[in-house]
Amino acid sequence: QQPWCYADVGGSIVRRPRPLWSVSAAGGASAAARQAVGAWGISPSLLIFIFILVDAGQALAMDWAEKRGWDDSRKGNQYARQSVLVVHSGLAILSGLAAAANSGGWEAVKQCIDFGLFMKFLPVSLCFATGLSLKMMAVDHFQAGTIKIVGQMRLPAIALLSALLLGRRYSPAQWQVIALISTSCIAFVLLKGQGRRNEGKSWKWVGLSQLFSWVVLNCVGGIIAEHSYKAKGVPFYQQKVAEDVGHLLMSLLMLYVIVPHFQPSENVLDRKMRPGGLFDSWDIRTVVVCLFLFVDAWVGNMLLKEFSGLARSIAKAFSIAAVYLVSLLYSKDRRSNPTLTLVAFMVVQTSVLFAFSS
C-alpha cells in the first residue's frame, strides 16, 4: 500500500498523504498503532519527536562521556563501555517488570517469565546486543557524527537482505536510491580516510570493521524484531522483557569473556587495571549515557512496534542531521573539510528519498 489515501473533497475524489503512523510495514493501515500509542498517553507525532531527541541525545552523550586524547579537560581511565550495556539491560528488565505489575499485577509479572517467548526473542537479543557491543567498541575510534553516517549503510543492507531472505521486490528507481546511499556512505568513509592519510595517520580499519559488523547485525536483528514485535496477543512490556533478558545475558558474556580478550583494558575482573570493578571510572557523564540508552531502547521499540518503516526512516534521518550539525561545534576535521559535511548530508537526503520511495 502506498503512503497516500483517497478522499472525497467537495464532490471530487482527490489523493492526499496518509498519516505516517497509519502505514504499516506490511502495507496495511494500522489503526491499532494509534490506539496502542494512545494507551501510553503519547500522541504519535510526539512519540516521533521524542525518538528524534533521544536518539540524537544518546549519540551526543557518548561523545560527551569519552576521554579523547586531544581533550585536556578529560584525563584518567575511560569507563568500561560494556559495563554500561549490562547496567542498561538490567534497568530495562526491571522497568519492564514494573510496567507489567502496573498493568496487570502479579499475574502479568509471572507472564513475563515465559521461556517460549524468551526463545522467540533470543535471535533478536543476540543480534542487537552483539551489534551494540561492537558499536560501543567503535566509539573508541570514531565520534558520534561518523557513527551515525556510517550507520546509514543499514538501509542498503536491509534492502539487500529483504530481497534475498524475504523475497521483497524493489523497483529500478528504488535500487538507484539504494545505490546512491551506498555510494554516499562509501565516499564519506573514503574522505575520512584520505584526511587521516594527509595527516600521516593510518586508516582505522578495526573501528570500521566494528561499525560494519554492527550495521549487519542491526539489520538482521531489525528484520527479525519487526516480525516478532508485531505478533498479536502479547503485551509490549512482555515482549520487551523477553528481549531484555537475552540482551543482559549476551552483554554479560561480552563484558566478562569476549571483549577482555580483544581489549584487556576493558577487563573489569582485573583489579589492577579496574580497581572499581564494574563501575570503575564511572562519573555523571557515564550515568547520562546509561540513561539515554535505557530510554532509547524503550522509545525505539515502541516506534518499531507501532510505526511504519517510512516514519522510522524519516525520524532517523532528522536525528542524524541533528547529531552531525551539533558535532560540527567540536569536531575539527569536519570544520576544516566542508566536502565531508556535504557528503554527510547527501547520505541524509538520499535516506529520506529512499523512505518516500518505499
N, C-alpha and C positions, 0 to 999 in steps of 0.2 A: 504494500500500500504506500502511495506517495504522501509526502508531508504537506498535503493540502486537502481541502474538502470543498463540496459544492453547497451553495445556499441560495435560497430564494430571496432576492433583494428587489423590492419594487416590481415584482412580477417577472423578473428576469433571473435566470439561473447563472450565477457567477462563481468563479473559482477563487477561494481565499485560503490563506495559510492556515493549516491546522495547528492548534497549540502544541508546543514541543512535547509536553508530557502526555499527550494523547496518542502518540505514535509509538507502538511497541516495537521491540527489536524483531519480533516475528512478523510484524507488518499489520497487526490489528489494533483497533482502538482500545485504550487502556483506561476505562473509567474506574476500574479497581485501583489503579495507581493513585488517582486523585483522592479516592476515599481513604486509602491506606496512609498517604501522606497527611491528609487532614486529621486522621486519628492521632497523629503525633502533635497536632496543633500547629503545624507548619504549612504554609501555602507552598505550592510547587515552585513559584518564582523565588520565594525567599530561600527555599532549600538549595536551589541552584546558586543563588548569590552567596549563601553560607559556604557551599562547597568551594567556590572560587576563592573566597577569603582564606579558608582553612588550608586548601591545597597550596596556595601561594605562600601562606604563613609558615607552613610546615617546612617547605624548601628553604625559605629565607632564615628560619630559626636554626636549621642545621648549619648554615654558613656562619651565623652569629655565634654558635657554640664552638666552632672549630678553632683550634690554636694553630694558625698558619705561621710559617717561618718568617714571613715578612711583617707580621703584626707584633711589634714590640710590647704592646699592652697585654698580650696573652701569652704568658710563659708557663712552663711546667708540663706535667704529663697530660696527654689527651685522655678523656674518659674512654673506657672500653665501649665502643659503639654497639657491640652486640648486647651489652647489658641493658641498653635502653629498650631493645626489642623484647627481651624477656620480661622486663617490668611492664612494658606496654601491653603485652599479651595477657599477663596476669590481671592487670586492671580491666582489660576488655572482658575477660571471663567473669570477674566479679560484677561488673556493671550489667552484663547480660543476665546473670542470675538475679540481680536486683530488679531489673526490668520484668523478669518472669514473675518474681514474688509480688511485685506491684500490680501486675496484670491478672494473675490467677492464683496467688497464694502458694502454699507449699506444693500443691499438686502440679502447678506449672513449673516449679523448680525441678521436681522429680522428672518431668517430661523432658527437661533439657539434658538429663543423663541418659542418652539414647545411643547405644553402641552402633546401631544400624545407621543412624543419622551421622554419627561421627565418621564412620567408614565412608559414607557417601561424600562427605566434605573433605576427607583426608587428601585426595589429589589436589583440591583447591588449596588446602593449607600448605602442602609440600611445595607447590609452585610459588605461592605468594611469599611464604616465609623464607625460602631459599633465595628467591629473587630480591626480597627486601634486604636480606643479609649482604648480598653482593652489592646492592646499591649503597648500603652504608659503608662497605669497604671502599667503594669508588669515591666516596666523599673525601677520602684521604688524598685523592688525585685531582678532583675537579670541584668547581664551585657550582652553586645551585642552577645558575642560568645554563651552563653547559649540560648538566644532567637533564634538565627539562627539555632542551632542544634535542639532544640525542635520544631521549625517551620517546620522541615522536616517531621514531622508527617502528614503534608498536603498531601504528596504523597500517603500513605496508605489510608488516609481519602477520597481523591479524587477517588482513585480506588474503594473503597467500595461504595461511593455514585454513581459513574458512573455505577457500576454493579447493584445497587438497583433501581436507578431512570431512567437511560438511557438504561439499558439492555445490557451494554457493557460486552463482554466476555474476560476473561484473561486465558492464558494457565497455566498449573500447574507450569511451571518454573517461570512465572511472579508472581504467588501467593507466590512462595517461596521467591522471591526477596522482595516482599511487606512485608512478614513476617520478613525477615532479617532487613529491615529498621525499622519496628516497634520494634523488639527486641533490636536493637542498640539504638534507642531513649529512650526506657524504661530503658535500662541498664545505659545510661548516666544520666538520672534523678535519678535513684537509687544510683548511685555512688556519685552524688552531695549531695543527702540527707544523705547518710552514712557519708560523710565528715563533714557535719554540726553536725550530731549526735555525732561523735567522738570529736567534739569541744564543746559539751554540749549545742548546739543550736537546736531549733526546725525546722521542715520542713517548707518551705514557701508554705503552702497549698493555700493561697489566690493568690499568684503570679502564681502558677501552674494552678489553675482554670482559671485565666485570660488568660494565654497563650493557654491552650487547647480550650477555648471558641473562642479565636482569630483564631486558626487553623481551627475550624469547620466553622466559618463564612466566613473566607477567601476562603475555599474550595467551599462552596455553591455559594458565590459571583463570584468566578472564573469560575465555570461551566456556570452560567447564563451570565456572561460578555463575555465569548468566543463566545457564540451563538449570543449575541446582537451586539458585535463589528464587527463580520464578515458578518453582513447583508449588502447586496449590495445596492448601490444607495444613501447612506448617507455619506457625508464627515466626516472624522475622527474628525475634530475640532467641528462639530455639535454634534456628539455623546459624545465627551469629555465634552462639556459644559452641556449637559443634565445630565450626571452623576455627574458633579461637583456641580450643583445646589442642587441636592438631598444630596450630601455629606456635603455641607455647612449647610443645614437645620438640618441634623442629628447631625453635630458637634456642632451647637448652642444649640440643645436640650441636648446633653451630657454635654456641658460646664456649662450651666446655671441651669439645672434641675437635671439630673440623677447623674452625678459624685459628685457634692457637697453633695448629700445625703449620699454617702458612704465615701467620703474623704472631710471633711469640710475645710481642708487646701487649697483645690483647688477652693473654692468659691470666684470668682473674684468680686462678688457683696458685699462681706463683706469688707468694707474699713478698719476695724481694722486689719483684717487678711491680706488683699491685698490692701494696700493704693494706689498702682499704677494701680489698676483695671486690665483690660485685659492684659496690658503689664508689670504687676508687676514682678520685679526681672529679666526682660529680659536683656541680655547682648549680646556681639558679638557672643558668642557660641550659644545662642538661635537662633539668626538670621541665623547662618550657618545651624543649624538643619532644620529650616523652608525652607531654600533654597534647601537643599538636598531633603526634602520631595516633594517639588514642582517639581524639575527636575525628581526625581524618578517616580513620577506619570505619567509624560509625556512619559518618555522613556519606562517605564513598560507597559503602554497602547499601545504604538507603537509596542512593541515586541509582546504583546498579539494579536494585530490585524494582524500583518504581518508574524509571525513565527509559526513554529510547536511547539508542546509540548516538543519534543525532544530537540530542540535548547534552549528553555527556561529552561528546567531542567538542562542541562549541564552548561549553563551560571550561573544559581543559585548555582550549586554545587561549581563552581570556586569562586563565591562570598563568600559562607560560609567558604570555606577553607582559603581565604584571611583574613576574619574577625577573624577567630579563631586563625590564626597564629599571627596576629598583637596583639590580646588581650592577648597572652602569655607574652607580654612585661610588662603588668601592672596587670595581674590577678594572685594573689598569690596562690589561690587554684589549678590552672591549672599547674603552675610551680612545685608545690610540689606533684602533683599527675599525673605522666605520664600515668597511666592507663586510667584516664579520657580523656586525649588527644587522646590516641589510639582508644578509643570507639567513640570519636567525629569523627575521620577520617574514622572509619568503617561506620558511618552514611553517610558521604560524598561519599565514594566509592560505597556503596550499592545504593545510589541515582543515581549515574551515571550509574550503572549497570541496574537499572530499566528503565532509559531513553533509553538506547540502546536496551533493550528487548521489548520495547513497539512498 
